[in-house]
Amino acid sequence: MAIHIQAGDNIIAAVAEARKSGDRNITFGAGDHFLDEPIVLGAEDAGLKISGEEGARLFGGKRINGWQQKSENLWSAKVPEVKDGSWDFRMLIVNDRYASRARYPEEGFLIHETDFDVTWLSTYEGGFERKPTYEELTTLKYKDGDLTEHFEPANAELTIFHMWDESLVGIKGIDRDSRTLTFSNPSGWPPGAFAKAYNFEKRYIVWNTIEGMTQPGQWFLDRANGEVVYWPLPDEDMNEVEVIAPMVENLLIVGDNQGDVTTGITIANLSLSGTNAPLMSGAFGAKLFDGAISLRNVHNVTLENLSLYNVGAHCIKASGDNIKISSCHLHHAGAGAIRLVGSRGVVYNNHIHHIGRTFPSAIALYVGATDPNVPEEWVPGQAYTDCEIQHNELHDVPYAAICAGGKNLKITKNLIYRAMQDLYDGAGIYITFCNNALVKHNFIKDIKDSPGAGTSAYYLDEKAIDCLVEENMEINVPRPSHNHISRNNTFRNNYFIIEGKGWFSMERSEGYTFEKNVVVAGDGFELFDLAAVSTLKDNILFSGKGKLITKDLNKYEVMKTYEIDLKDGNTNEDPMLESYRDGKVVFAAGSPAERLGIKPIDVSDAGLIKEELVIN
């Protein structure tokens, strides 16, 4: 027996009926199904499978109707719940599209004048030398002329960029004489933090104001007047357009965090869309936000062939053991695609892109990782074990593509490109607080450099110990790897190919092995600090028309810069690569790689196994 839910049926009642009757299968029929509260499953639902017929879609919001032309370009619809403060949202779906929110300035950033020059030690050493005050977390001084006389604080929200994350804040008030904004919620870090020490601009963006309505397809929520305002695309008829605003933060909640373990749930072959997110700073990786699918203290749960898109926060947030997420398409999310904390999790063959639309510090794929800024998470975070991240394709993300931690990680055959588009101090693959991780056969390309600690292909951060990075490729990422307060890690038989100048940095690290790697840089390469390296042999370090440089460091201070004295089989010869751009390396005859025992690699199969994708 199975419970079949048609569009328009009472979904919550149907799920209760399945629980009462003992049916272990719930199927959603084709069409759009709207929820005004989440489906909640618990331990009593063990063995349940929820799936959908082709074309079945779940939405966590409601349609906005009653559009009236407001001006030549703008249309509006009254929403009384917005005016009385009972409903707020920061994402809008228009004809199945994640509509662009009003943004000021239209491109680039505003630069504020707030300073916070307190020294940052490191996350492992406690953060700032002193804690910021509440005032420092809730005020920002803007430049003269940046905000117009029409600026409406009740509508405005600011994204304040720090280094590896950002804060989204509302505006409580404005003092135009002192050019000071006061926030309605505290920022994660003080505005201006890190900027002077790491030499980057103090950037911010204003969202959701009339000044930001500069092109078709944009919208803003006019809280002061209780209406949604939208500028239609040229081909949109506002008498026919479908507009959905999110109401709930979750579509599906499986389990709880109170001790009872929910097991054996499968969710498959569904599209899920339209969830909300609160106004707050989400901390490292936007970890504080929930997911459209929220798994809480579960075992043996499978999510497969799902399409999650146009969601306000994370697509999937999961805690528990033996969770498998496979063959899903996760995109256009306010925060991240997957946040999975637990042991023996498998994330396989998922397509992830265009996430972090509202909270750009969200990590696209976050597995078993510890928040380095929270000491209470360090010990339990390192206890997560045996998670696998394989054959995923991740692209067009504002911060790190993959972040992971724990014991015995396996990160293999993933394809990553155009990551780290907005923030600093991250990577295509970032691992921290981990032991015995394997990073192998991954292909990362096209990540631009940035100020501060930069952006890397492979980043081994604090407490990454005894890890192996082997037979990976990166193309057009100026910093192949950054390593920080980590030890006893090995880089072997990797290919780092850089058009201009390149950097491979090891700060406050020790016990590294760097062998049989191929570096091709167009205009010089820096490999430092060599004091961190126990074994450096049989590498091709081709610095092109530039020099091969190292630096001696005292913590982060450069004490000496000089050319590397090559020995132990290391060479600055051209490796004579005949082809490599598709991920398959072919050497020309006479390449020094053969002499050094460097193997050609083939990572052309990194990324999706497309024949296994059956997305609804």
PABA-382438 format. One record per residue (C-alpha): residue number from 1; residue in one letter; x, y, z. Coordinates in steps of 0.001 Angstrom, whole numbers, plus 500000, padded with zeros to 6 digits. Layout:
% residues N
[NUM, a, [X, Y, Z]]
...
END
This chain:
% residues 616
[1, m, [500000, 500000, 500000]]
[2, a, [501095, 503569, 499366]]
[3, i, [499718, 507012, 500128]]
[4, h, [499301, 509082, 496968]]
[5, i, [499099, 512857, 497401]]
[6, q, [497569, 514955, 494660]]
[7, a, [498136, 518676, 494206]]
[8, g, [495755, 520478, 496565]]
[9, d, [495533, 517626, 499095]]
[10, n, [496236, 518238, 502776]]
[11, i, [499850, 517090, 502903]]
[12, i, [500260, 517052, 506688]]
[13, a, [497066, 514991, 507079]]
[14, a, [498237, 512521, 504421]]
[15, v, [501542, 511989, 506216]]
[16, a, [499684, 511431, 509498]]
[17, e, [497472, 508875, 507750]]
[18, a, [500541, 507001, 506488]]
[19, r, [501913, 506884, 510004]]
[20, k, [498586, 505640, 511391]]
[21, s, [498047, 502982, 508717]]
[22, g, [501615, 501745, 508638]]
[23, d, [502114, 502543, 504951]]
[24, r, [505799, 502968, 504240]]
[25, n, [505497, 504759, 500891]]
[26, i, [504249, 508272, 500200]]
[27, t, [504123, 509465, 496597]]
[28, f, [503476, 513015, 495449]]
[29, g, [501621, 513272, 492179]]
[30, a, [502654, 515575, 489365]]
[31, g, [501992, 519263, 489963]]
[32, d, [502717, 521943, 492558]]
[33, h, [502191, 521145, 496255]]
[34, f, [502218, 524057, 498721]]
[35, l, [503153, 523768, 502392]]
[36, d, [502493, 526357, 505082]]
[37, e, [504230, 524178, 507677]]
[38, p, [506964, 521562, 507303]]
[39, i, [506498, 517811, 507030]]
[40, v, [507956, 516383, 510256]]
[41, l, [509140, 512777, 510493]]
[42, g, [510360, 511016, 513624]]
[43, a, [511546, 507680, 514955]]
[44, e, [508072, 506187, 514421]]
[45, d, [508501, 506723, 510659]]
[46, a, [511471, 504362, 510280]]
[47, g, [511565, 502740, 506863]]
[48, l, [509439, 505405, 505175]]
[49, k, [510100, 506409, 501573]]
[50, i, [508839, 509718, 500181]]
[51, s, [509086, 510178, 496424]]
[52, g, [507476, 512031, 493580]]
[53, e, [506106, 511341, 490166]]
[54, e, [507620, 513251, 487274]]
[55, g, [506786, 516942, 487665]]
[56, a, [506030, 516826, 491400]]
[57, r, [507197, 519995, 493170]]
[58, l, [506951, 521077, 496824]]
[59, f, [506875, 524780, 497705]]
[60, g, [507212, 526354, 501138]]
[61, g, [505483, 529600, 500324]]
[62, k, [502434, 531131, 498742]]
[63, r, [501611, 533018, 495585]]
[64, i, [501591, 536813, 495591]]
[65, n, [498664, 538162, 493583]]
[66, g, [496921, 541473, 492989]]
[67, w, [499690, 543251, 491064]]
[68, q, [499125, 546900, 490187]]
[69, q, [501296, 549170, 488075]]
[70, k, [503106, 551602, 490382]]
[71, s, [505140, 553619, 487860]]
[72, e, [506440, 553299, 484317]]
[73, n, [508681, 550348, 485254]]
[74, l, [507505, 549136, 488647]]
[75, w, [504567, 546998, 489793]]
[76, s, [503500, 546345, 493374]]
[77, a, [501301, 543960, 495340]]
[78, k, [500013, 544592, 498842]]
[79, v, [501045, 542120, 501565]]
[80, p, [499304, 543089, 504840]]
[81, e, [501388, 540631, 506906]]
[82, v, [504520, 542520, 505883]]
[83, k, [503119, 545830, 507067]]
[84, d, [502075, 544418, 510449]]
[85, g, [505453, 542690, 510863]]
[86, s, [504195, 539089, 510936]]
[87, w, [505877, 538086, 507664]]
[88, d, [509306, 538974, 506340]]
[89, f, [511362, 537474, 503526]]
[90, r, [514470, 538176, 501465]]
[91, m, [513973, 535855, 498504]]
[92, l, [511319, 535910, 495771]]
[93, i, [510555, 533356, 493059]]
[94, v, [509284, 534787, 489781]]
[95, n, [508318, 532276, 487091]]
[96, d, [510535, 529678, 488779]]
[97, r, [513487, 532105, 488840]]
[98, y, [515418, 533286, 491899]]
[99, a, [514703, 536967, 491299]]
[100, s, [517457, 539521, 491855]]
[101, r, [517019, 541656, 494927]]
[102, a, [517408, 545442, 494674]]
[103, r, [521149, 546093, 495045]]
[104, y, [522988, 549344, 495668]]
[105, p, [525391, 549993, 494090]]
[106, e, [524337, 548220, 490900]]
[107, e, [527840, 546740, 490532]]
[108, g, [530838, 546582, 492822]]
[109, f, [530734, 547771, 496419]]
[110, l, [530488, 550764, 498691]]
[111, i, [533464, 551421, 500970]]
[112, h, [532800, 552366, 504596]]
[113, e, [535001, 554339, 506990]]
[114, t, [534776, 552233, 510160]]
[115, d, [538056, 550984, 511602]]
[116, f, [538719, 548037, 513891]]
[117, d, [542476, 547665, 514199]]
[118, v, [542638, 545087, 516992]]
[119, t, [545215, 542406, 516138]]
[120, w, [543942, 539038, 514938]]
[121, l, [546040, 536211, 516422]]
[122, s, [544492, 533129, 514780]]
[123, t, [541353, 531113, 515360]]
[124, y, [543394, 528490, 517204]]
[125, e, [544857, 531162, 519481]]
[126, g, [541567, 532777, 520444]]
[127, g, [540837, 535284, 517688]]
[128, f, [541254, 539007, 518412]]
[129, e, [543488, 540293, 521198]]
[130, r, [540347, 541702, 522787]]
[131, k, [536675, 541059, 522197]]
[132, p, [534768, 543705, 520241]]
[133, t, [532190, 545767, 522074]]
[134, y, [528474, 545675, 521243]]
[135, e, [528747, 549165, 519758]]
[136, e, [531584, 548014, 517500]]
[137, l, [529371, 545162, 516303]]
[138, t, [526341, 547365, 515616]]
[139, t, [527570, 550566, 513948]]
[140, l, [529084, 551584, 510622]]
[141, k, [530226, 554961, 509352]]
[142, y, [529463, 555527, 505688]]
[143, k, [531143, 557922, 503278]]
[144, d, [529610, 561289, 502512]]
[145, g, [527308, 560982, 499499]]
[146, d, [526948, 557190, 499553]]
[147, l, [523404, 557150, 500960]]
[148, t, [520777, 559454, 499513]]
[149, e, [518168, 561484, 501394]]
[150, h, [515572, 558918, 500258]]
[151, f, [517337, 556044, 502055]]
[152, e, [514673, 554140, 504069]]
[153, p, [516202, 552329, 507100]]
[154, a, [513115, 550125, 507624]]
[155, n, [513699, 548493, 504247]]
[156, a, [517479, 548420, 504037]]
[157, e, [519744, 545490, 504799]]
[158, l, [523535, 545557, 504533]]
[159, t, [525988, 542858, 503582]]
[160, i, [529253, 543764, 505324]]
[161, f, [532214, 541805, 503999]]
[162, h, [534912, 540690, 506399]]
[163, m, [537566, 538244, 505138]]
[164, w, [536268, 534656, 505084]]
[165, d, [532685, 535606, 505848]]
[166, e, [530161, 538416, 505833]]
[167, s, [527374, 539763, 508025]]
[168, l, [523827, 540531, 506927]]
[169, v, [522295, 543193, 509148]]
[170, g, [519141, 545273, 509242]]
[171, i, [519145, 548995, 509951]]
[172, k, [517700, 550299, 513198]]
[173, g, [518533, 553931, 512603]]
[174, i, [520617, 556512, 510755]]
[175, d, [522421, 559578, 512101]]
[176, r, [522981, 561707, 509023]]
[177, d, [525106, 564276, 510855]]
[178, s, [527738, 561730, 511897]]
[179, r, [527042, 559478, 508862]]
[180, t, [526456, 556513, 511202]]
[181, l, [524180, 553530, 510678]]
[182, t, [523011, 551526, 513695]]
[183, f, [522166, 547876, 513071]]
[184, s, [519067, 546030, 514229]]
[185, n, [521146, 542868, 514773]]
[186, p, [524873, 542561, 515533]]
[187, s, [527358, 541723, 512808]]
[188, g, [529481, 538602, 513148]]
[189, w, [532704, 540635, 513228]]
[190, p, [533085, 544404, 513645]]
[191, p, [532980, 546380, 510393]]
[192, g, [536586, 547130, 509453]]
[193, a, [537994, 543991, 511084]]
[194, f, [540965, 542406, 509243]]
[195, a, [541035, 545142, 506580]]
[196, k, [544153, 547041, 507652]]
[197, a, [546213, 543989, 508601]]
[198, y, [545395, 542128, 505385]]
[199, n, [545277, 545156, 503105]]
[200, f, [541822, 544970, 501585]]
[201, e, [538950, 547408, 501156]]
[202, k, [536128, 547732, 503700]]
[203, r, [533316, 546636, 501391]]
[204, y, [529562, 546634, 501892]]
[205, i, [526363, 546460, 499823]]
[206, v, [522908, 547909, 500495]]
[207, w, [519971, 545617, 499657]]
[208, n, [516232, 546100, 499400]]
[209, t, [515901, 549844, 498786]]
[210, i, [514359, 551812, 495947]]
[211, e, [517837, 553127, 495041]]
[212, g, [518836, 549585, 494138]]
[213, m, [516039, 549109, 491583]]
[214, t, [518104, 549727, 488455]]
[215, q, [517133, 547015, 485967]]
[216, p, [514340, 544610, 484973]]
[217, g, [513979, 541423, 487015]]
[218, q, [514677, 543101, 490381]]
[219, w, [512413, 543381, 493417]]
[220, f, [512332, 544782, 496933]]
[221, l, [510117, 544372, 499972]]
[222, d, [508746, 547744, 501023]]
[223, r, [508159, 547055, 504697]]
[224, a, [507171, 550637, 505426]]
[225, n, [504242, 550424, 502966]]
[226, g, [503548, 546688, 503240]]
[227, e, [504067, 545748, 499603]]
[228, v, [506313, 543820, 497226]]
[229, v, [507704, 545941, 494394]]
[230, y, [508883, 544296, 491170]]
[231, w, [510318, 545448, 487820]]
[232, p, [509167, 542918, 485178]]
[233, l, [511432, 541473, 482527]]
[234, p, [510562, 542625, 479004]]
[235, d, [508728, 539396, 478176]]
[236, e, [506751, 539170, 481442]]
[237, d, [503027, 539934, 481617]]
[238, m, [502148, 540832, 485217]]
[239, n, [498630, 539490, 484676]]
[240, e, [500114, 536038, 484054]]
[241, v, [503366, 535988, 485994]]
[242, e, [503672, 533546, 488916]]
[243, v, [505296, 535075, 492001]]
[244, i, [505914, 532957, 495113]]
[245, a, [507212, 534305, 498421]]
[246, p, [508641, 531891, 501023]]
[247, m, [506899, 531343, 504356]]
[248, v, [508602, 528386, 506079]]
[249, e, [512281, 527697, 506740]]
[250, n, [511917, 523923, 506265]]
[251, l, [509956, 521742, 503895]]
[252, l, [510992, 518463, 505518]]
[253, i, [512291, 517890, 509044]]
[254, v, [513519, 514382, 509790]]
[255, g, [514374, 513525, 513398]]
[256, d, [515101, 515776, 516341]]
[257, n, [518057, 516791, 518452]]
[258, q, [516526, 515547, 521722]]
[259, g, [518078, 512060, 521776]]
[260, d, [515675, 509938, 519715]]
[261, v, [517322, 508634, 516549]]
[262, t, [515355, 508445, 513314]]
[263, t, [516519, 505725, 510934]]
[264, g, [515884, 504309, 507508]]
[265, i, [514215, 507244, 505739]]
[266, t, [514521, 507702, 501964]]
[267, i, [513524, 510871, 500082]]
[268, a, [513814, 510643, 496306]]
[269, n, [512711, 512012, 492942]]
[270, l, [511274, 515336, 494100]]
[271, s, [511733, 519020, 493405]]
[272, l, [511685, 521275, 496484]]
[273, s, [511669, 525056, 496440]]
[274, g, [510616, 528225, 498227]]
[275, t, [511947, 528390, 501800]]
[276, n, [512673, 531388, 503994]]
[277, a, [515663, 532561, 506028]]
[278, p, [515860, 534870, 509058]]
[279, l, [517801, 538120, 509251]]
[280, m, [520985, 537278, 511138]]
[281, s, [524689, 536655, 510717]]
[282, g, [525222, 532984, 510008]]
[283, a, [528761, 532501, 511462]]
[284, f, [531441, 530432, 509702]]
[285, g, [530094, 528884, 506525]]
[286, a, [526594, 530208, 507332]]
[287, k, [526333, 527271, 509724]]
[288, l, [523550, 528752, 511857]]
[289, f, [520967, 528614, 509094]]
[290, d, [518699, 525613, 508599]]
[291, g, [517933, 523667, 505431]]
[292, a, [514925, 523165, 503191]]
[293, i, [515528, 519532, 504151]]
[294, s, [516669, 519348, 507771]]
[295, l, [518005, 516006, 509055]]
[296, r, [518487, 516050, 512814]]
[297, n, [520272, 513219, 514612]]
[298, v, [519470, 510575, 511996]]
[299, h, [521013, 507273, 510900]]
[300, n, [520850, 505542, 507530]]
[301, v, [518969, 508261, 505686]]
[302, t, [519186, 508527, 501889]]
[303, l, [518485, 511580, 499745]]
[304, e, [518687, 510859, 496024]]
[305, n, [517647, 512352, 492718]]
[306, l, [516360, 515534, 494325]]
[307, s, [516213, 519016, 492863]]
[308, l, [516469, 521710, 495534]]
[309, y, [516570, 525243, 494240]]
[310, n, [515301, 528740, 494976]]
[311, v, [515638, 528245, 498738]]
[312, g, [516317, 530961, 501304]]
[313, a, [519091, 529274, 503288]]
[314, h, [520725, 525821, 502892]]
[315, c, [519294, 523238, 500548]]
[316, i, [520175, 520368, 502930]]
[317, k, [521347, 520563, 506542]]
[318, a, [522067, 517205, 508122]]
[319, s, [523465, 515736, 511315]]
[320, g, [523898, 512054, 512038]]
[321, d, [525643, 508967, 510738]]
[322, n, [525445, 506950, 507537]]
[323, i, [523728, 509701, 505566]]
[324, k, [523946, 509404, 501783]]
[325, i, [523221, 512312, 499444]]
[326, s, [523529, 511393, 495789]]
[327, s, [522610, 512501, 492277]]
[328, c, [520962, 515742, 493421]]
[329, h, [520845, 519109, 491677]]
[330, l, [521266, 521883, 494247]]
[331, h, [521353, 525476, 493098]]
[332, h, [520215, 529056, 493624]]
[333, a, [520249, 528931, 497406]]
[334, g, [520509, 531811, 499842]]
[335, a, [523156, 529888, 501799]]
[336, g, [524877, 526555, 501030]]
[337, a, [523915, 523392, 499185]]
[338, i, [524853, 520738, 501761]]
[339, r, [525971, 520963, 505387]]
[340, l, [526506, 517457, 506767]]
[341, v, [527973, 516867, 510214]]
[342, g, [528528, 513272, 511308]]
[343, s, [530354, 510066, 510454]]
[344, r, [530317, 507742, 507454]]
[345, g, [528456, 510247, 505311]]
[346, v, [528591, 509912, 501533]]
[347, v, [528108, 512854, 499167]]
[348, y, [528232, 511496, 495643]]
[349, n, [527531, 512750, 492137]]
[350, n, [525762, 516001, 492998]]
[351, h, [525653, 519136, 490857]]
[352, i, [526018, 522286, 492975]]
[353, h, [526114, 525860, 491721]]
[354, h, [524975, 529458, 492270]]
[355, i, [524641, 529217, 496026]]
[356, g, [525306, 531908, 498659]]
[357, r, [522908, 534322, 496949]]
[358, t, [522015, 536050, 500229]]
[359, f, [524747, 534759, 502562]]
[360, p, [527904, 534531, 500393]]
[361, s, [530115, 533019, 503102]]
[362, a, [528063, 529834, 502835]]
[363, i, [530237, 526874, 501888]]
[364, a, [528809, 525001, 498936]]
[365, l, [529538, 521529, 500355]]
[366, y, [530410, 521303, 504059]]
[367, v, [531056, 517844, 505486]]
[368, g, [532026, 516857, 509019]]
[369, a, [533939, 520087, 509511]]
[370, t, [534697, 522014, 512674]]
[371, d, [534134, 525745, 512949]]
[372, p, [537716, 526899, 513630]]
[373, n, [536344, 529908, 515524]]
[374, v, [534571, 527805, 518174]]
[375, p, [536949, 525931, 520524]]
[376, e, [534068, 523816, 521868]]
[377, e, [533798, 522188, 518430]]
[378, w, [537462, 521237, 518034]]
[379, v, [537439, 517893, 519871]]
[380, p, [534049, 516544, 518704]]
[381, g, [534746, 517847, 515213]]
[382, q, [537871, 515741, 514900]]
[383, a, [535939, 512647, 516012]]
[384, y, [533720, 512532, 512896]]
[385, t, [535085, 509769, 510723]]
[386, d, [535067, 508084, 507325]]
[387, c, [533119, 510572, 505227]]
[388, e, [533431, 510423, 501438]]
[389, i, [532995, 513241, 498922]]
[390, q, [533213, 511895, 495401]]
[391, h, [532322, 512812, 491811]]
[392, n, [530596, 516112, 492593]]
[393, e, [530630, 519134, 490289]]
[394, l, [530691, 522542, 491996]]
[395, h, [530928, 525926, 490316]]
[396, d, [529956, 529594, 490528]]
[397, v, [530086, 529860, 494303]]
[398, p, [531074, 532956, 496326]]
[399, y, [533257, 531184, 498907]]
[400, a, [534784, 527731, 499372]]
[401, a, [533418, 524903, 497244]]
[402, i, [534260, 522046, 499645]]
[403, c, [535082, 522336, 503341]]
[404, a, [535646, 519198, 505391]]
[405, g, [537162, 517821, 508580]]
[406, g, [537323, 514763, 510813]]
[407, k, [539192, 511462, 510505]]
[408, n, [539824, 509403, 507382]]
[409, l, [538211, 511781, 504918]]
[410, k, [538179, 510845, 501255]]
[411, i, [537759, 513706, 498792]]
[412, t, [538140, 512271, 495306]]
[413, k, [537222, 512949, 491682]]
[414, n, [535457, 516270, 492238]]
[415, l, [535359, 518987, 489566]]
[416, i, [535455, 522578, 490859]]
[417, y, [535607, 525846, 488955]]
[418, r, [534839, 529516, 489544]]
[419, a, [534815, 529224, 493332]]
[420, m, [535819, 532005, 495765]]
[421, q, [534158, 534715, 493679]]
[422, d, [533352, 537159, 496519]]
[423, l, [535275, 536331, 499702]]
[424, y, [538865, 535753, 500780]]
[425, d, [540862, 533162, 502732]]
[426, g, [539339, 529982, 501315]]
[427, a, [539758, 527450, 498537]]
[428, g, [538274, 525048, 496094]]
[429, i, [538945, 522325, 498677]]
[430, y, [539538, 523432, 502276]]
[431, i, [540218, 520952, 505080]]
[432, t, [540789, 521681, 508759]]
[433, f, [540822, 519859, 512093]]
[434, c, [541320, 516560, 510289]]
[435, n, [543556, 513498, 510442]]
[436, n, [544506, 511135, 507646]]
[437, a, [542537, 512838, 504892]]
[438, l, [542953, 511725, 501289]]
[439, v, [542541, 514394, 498601]]
[440, k, [543030, 512667, 495259]]
[441, h, [542120, 512896, 491574]]
[442, n, [540323, 516247, 491909]]
[443, f, [540301, 518879, 489154]]
[444, i, [540130, 522561, 490161]]
[445, k, [540355, 525502, 487778]]
[446, d, [539663, 529191, 487265]]
[447, i, [539788, 530650, 490765]]
[448, k, [540922, 534276, 490880]]
[449, d, [543399, 535538, 493458]]
[450, s, [542417, 537895, 496262]]
[451, p, [543972, 539966, 499084]]
[452, g, [544700, 538677, 502579]]
[453, a, [545406, 534950, 502780]]
[454, g, [544263, 534724, 499180]]
[455, t, [542283, 532042, 497445]]
[456, s, [543724, 528607, 496801]]
[457, a, [542964, 525380, 495016]]
[458, y, [543839, 523192, 498032]]
[459, y, [543979, 524662, 501543]]
[460, l, [545113, 522686, 504594]]
[461, d, [544323, 524841, 507588]]
[462, e, [544717, 524563, 511344]]
[463, k, [545090, 521035, 512724]]
[464, a, [545220, 519295, 509334]]
[465, i, [547542, 516396, 510201]]
[466, d, [548883, 513361, 508302]]
[467, c, [546955, 514183, 505120]]
[468, l, [547795, 513089, 501572]]
[469, v, [547155, 515369, 498591]]
[470, e, [547973, 513266, 495559]]
[471, e, [547431, 513216, 491789]]
[472, n, [545258, 516312, 491667]]
[473, m, [545258, 519038, 489046]]
[474, e, [544691, 522764, 489159]]
[475, i, [544681, 525150, 486230]]
[476, n, [544587, 528929, 486449]]
[477, v, [544580, 529201, 490248]]
[478, p, [547542, 531460, 491198]]
[479, r, [547807, 529915, 494678]]
[480, p, [547852, 526123, 494250]]
[481, s, [547892, 525594, 498004]]
[482, h, [547936, 527487, 501262]]
[483, n, [548880, 525584, 504434]]
[484, h, [548519, 527041, 507910]]
[485, i, [549305, 525589, 511353]]
[486, s, [549249, 522068, 509915]]
[487, r, [551778, 519256, 510006]]
[488, n, [553047, 516002, 508532]]
[489, n, [551165, 516381, 505267]]
[490, t, [552257, 515104, 501853]]
[491, f, [551835, 516626, 498396]]
[492, r, [552718, 514071, 495738]]
[493, n, [552386, 513902, 491952]]
[494, n, [550083, 516929, 491661]]
[495, y, [549943, 519320, 488701]]
[496, f, [549786, 523066, 489345]]
[497, i, [549526, 525096, 486125]]
[498, i, [549413, 528883, 486432]]
[499, e, [549353, 531494, 483684]]
[500, g, [551173, 534206, 485644]]
[501, k, [552933, 534169, 488999]]
[502, g, [552171, 531415, 491501]]
[503, w, [552464, 530808, 495252]]
[504, f, [552568, 527680, 497420]]
[505, s, [552639, 528762, 501060]]
[506, m, [553227, 526909, 504320]]
[507, e, [552855, 529202, 507333]]
[508, r, [553579, 527972, 510848]]
[509, s, [553520, 524402, 509543]]
[510, e, [555970, 521513, 509826]]
[511, g, [556893, 518045, 508628]]
[512, y, [555772, 518440, 505013]]
[513, t, [556712, 516135, 502163]]
[514, f, [556659, 517729, 498697]]
[515, e, [557688, 515281, 496009]]
[516, k, [557145, 514498, 492320]]
[517, n, [554898, 517508, 491765]]
[518, v, [554787, 519488, 488517]]
[519, v, [554540, 523276, 488706]]
[520, v, [554246, 525373, 485566]]
[521, a, [554155, 529123, 486234]]
[522, g, [554272, 531789, 483565]]
[523, d, [556049, 534470, 485570]]
[524, g, [557734, 533094, 488667]]
[525, f, [556825, 530820, 491559]]
[526, e, [557189, 531181, 495325]]
[527, l, [557419, 528084, 497524]]
[528, f, [557678, 528973, 501202]]
[529, d, [558477, 528536, 504097]]
[530, l, [560909, 525683, 503301]]
[531, a, [561524, 525260, 507039]]
[532, a, [558120, 523532, 507026]]
[533, v, [559364, 520912, 504541]]
[534, s, [561133, 517752, 505723]]
[535, t, [561332, 516197, 502250]]
[536, l, [561611, 518187, 499021]]
[537, k, [562637, 516012, 496091]]
[538, d, [562069, 515150, 492442]]
[539, n, [559777, 518092, 491686]]
[540, i, [559544, 520019, 488430]]
[541, l, [559315, 523668, 489544]]
[542, f, [559187, 525522, 486248]]
[543, s, [559007, 529235, 486955]]
[544, g, [558706, 530398, 483345]]
[545, k, [560170, 533831, 482720]]
[546, g, [560257, 534587, 486447]]
[547, k, [562342, 533355, 489363]]
[548, l, [561904, 530444, 491759]]
[549, i, [561717, 532081, 495179]]
[550, t, [561362, 531088, 498822]]
[551, k, [560922, 533079, 502027]]
[552, d, [561945, 532566, 505622]]
[553, l, [559092, 533449, 507982]]
[554, n, [558784, 534296, 511654]]
[555, k, [555138, 533368, 512076]]
[556, y, [553700, 535640, 509353]]
[557, e, [556558, 538113, 509065]]
[558, v, [558912, 537723, 506117]]
[559, m, [562496, 537682, 507410]]
[560, k, [564356, 536856, 504191]]
[561, t, [563544, 536335, 500498]]
[562, y, [565897, 534452, 498160]]
[563, e, [566096, 532051, 495219]]
[564, i, [565731, 528327, 495904]]
[565, d, [568913, 526267, 495660]]
[566, l, [567723, 523252, 493686]]
[567, k, [568987, 519824, 494693]]
[568, d, [567687, 516307, 495463]]
[569, g, [566257, 515903, 491981]]
[570, n, [564323, 519192, 491981]]
[571, t, [564556, 521065, 488691]]
[572, n, [563399, 524271, 487008]]
[573, e, [563047, 522648, 483584]]
[574, d, [560067, 522886, 481261]]
[575, p, [558039, 519672, 481885]]
[576, m, [557106, 519631, 478173]]
[577, l, [553398, 519120, 478620]]
[578, e, [551867, 518149, 475300]]
[579, s, [548284, 518302, 476616]]
[580, y, [546582, 518763, 479975]]
[581, r, [543627, 521149, 479688]]
[582, d, [540993, 518397, 479684]]
[583, g, [542547, 516880, 482804]]
[584, k, [544539, 514196, 480993]]
[585, v, [548294, 514781, 481080]]
[586, v, [550470, 513810, 478121]]
[587, f, [554211, 514552, 478128]]
[588, a, [556215, 515175, 474998]]
[589, a, [559155, 512928, 474290]]
[590, g, [562180, 513859, 476359]]
[591, s, [560246, 515354, 479287]]
[592, p, [562198, 515427, 482579]]
[593, a, [559139, 513831, 484224]]
[594, e, [560213, 510389, 483025]]
[595, r, [563671, 510815, 484562]]
[596, l, [562136, 511857, 487892]]
[597, g, [559515, 509099, 488012]]
[598, i, [556600, 511557, 487798]]
[599, k, [553468, 509853, 486516]]
[600, p, [551063, 511462, 484064]]
[601, i, [547575, 511658, 485586]]
[602, d, [544074, 511574, 484140]]
[603, v, [541373, 513488, 486017]]
[604, s, [539162, 514012, 482977]]
[605, d, [536505, 511864, 484681]]
[606, a, [536325, 514163, 487733]]
[607, g, [532859, 515535, 488350]]
[608, l, [529435, 514167, 487511]]
[609, i, [528735, 510679, 486288]]
[610, k, [525936, 511957, 484102]]
[611, e, [524338, 508632, 483263]]
[612, e, [523515, 508221, 486955]]
[613, l, [521628, 511545, 487162]]
[614, v, [517853, 511181, 487023]]
[615, i, [516772, 514524, 488433]]
[616, n, [513010, 515042, 488602]]
END
